[in-house]
Amino acid sequence: MAICAVTFIFYMDLVECVSYPVGGMNALPTAMEAVARKAGVEFRYDTRVTATTWSGDRVTGLRSLDRRTWAPDAVVLTLDRPAGRSAAHVLLPVPNLDHGHPLDWARLRGP
């Protein structure tokens, strides 16, 4: 089975002209992070958020498990669906059932 996968990759490289970044697939996100940091973006990996403060549909504050706090301009979360569903109660505001909410609370929250 591995021979078949290697042959397919070889075919895509030579015949279909599929390319990859110099330095491997990790080179692109690594370069993007470097540019963002240079522009003043702060990254926090492996940080458990325990509370969010909302103003309308914008996050205005975050608190971590170790009680650090941030007042971010923007928040980007990259969660897979299971992690997103389990974290929805902390990350998303409780919906206003009279007016709805722009976030699809029921789908993210799940059963």
C-alpha positions in Angstrom: 0.0 0.0 0.0 2.8 2.4 0.8 4.3 1.8 -2.7 1.0 2.9 -4.2 1.0 6.1 -2.2 4.6 7.0 -3.1 3.9 6.3 -6.8 0.8 8.6 -6.6 2.9 11.4 -5.0 5.6 11.0 -7.7 3.0 11.1 -10.4 1.4 14.3 -9.0 4.8 16.0 -8.7 5.9 15.1 -12.3 2.8 15.0 -14.4 0.3 17.3 -12.7 3.0 19.8 -11.6 1.9 19.8 -7.9 4.5 21.6 -5.9 5.3 22.1 -2.2 7.0 24.9 -0.3 10.8 25.0 0.0 11.5 23.7 3.4 8.4 21.4 3.5 4.8 21.9 4.4 5.6 23.5 7.7 7.5 26.3 6.1 4.3 28.2 5.1 2.7 28.5 8.5 6.1 29.1 10.1 6.7 32.0 7.8 3.2 33.4 8.3 3.7 33.4 12.0 7.0 35.2 11.7 5.5 37.9 9.6 2.5 38.2 12.0 4.8 38.5 15.1 6.8 41.2 13.3 3.6 43.1 12.9 2.8 42.8 16.6 0.6 39.8 16.7 0.8 37.8 20.0 0.4 34.0 19.8 -0.5 31.9 22.8 -0.3 28.1 22.2 -1.5 25.4 24.6 -3.3 28.0 26.7 -6.6 27.0 28.2 -9.2 29.8 28.1 -11.6 29.7 31.0 -13.7 32.8 30.4 -14.5 35.3 27.6 -16.0 38.7 27.9 -18.2 39.8 25.0 -19.4 43.2 23.7 -22.1 42.4 21.1 -20.4 39.9 18.7 -16.8 40.8 19.6 -14.5 39.3 22.2 -13.2 42.1 24.5 -11.5 40.0 27.1 -10.0 36.5 27.8 -8.9 34.8 31.0 -6.7 31.7 31.1 -6.6 28.8 33.5 -3.6 30.4 35.2 -5.5 33.7 35.6 -3.7 35.7 32.9 -6.0 38.1 31.1 -5.9 39.8 27.7 -8.0 42.5 26.0 -7.5 41.4 22.4 -8.1 43.3 19.2 -9.0 40.0 17.6 -9.1 36.3 18.5 -8.4 33.4 16.1 -9.2 29.9 17.3 -8.1 26.9 15.4 -10.0 24.1 17.0 -11.1 20.8 15.5 -14.8 20.1 15.8 -14.6 17.9 18.9 -12.5 20.5 20.8 -14.7 23.3 19.6 -17.9 21.6 20.8 -16.4 20.8 24.2 -15.1 24.4 24.5 -18.2 26.2 23.2 -19.6 26.8 26.7 -16.5 28.8 27.6 -15.7 30.5 24.3 -19.2 31.5 23.1 -21.6 33.9 24.7 -24.9 32.5 25.8 -27.4 33.3 23.0 -30.1 35.8 23.4 -33.1 33.6 22.5 -35.3 36.6 21.8 -33.0 38.1 19.1 -30.9 35.1 18.1 -27.1 35.3 17.8 -24.9 35.5 14.7 -23.0 32.4 15.9 -24.7 29.0 15.3 -24.8 28.1 18.9 -26.8 24.9 18.6 -24.6 23.4 15.9 -21.4 24.2 17.8 -22.7 23.3 21.2 -24.1 20.0 19.9 -25.7 17.2 21.9 
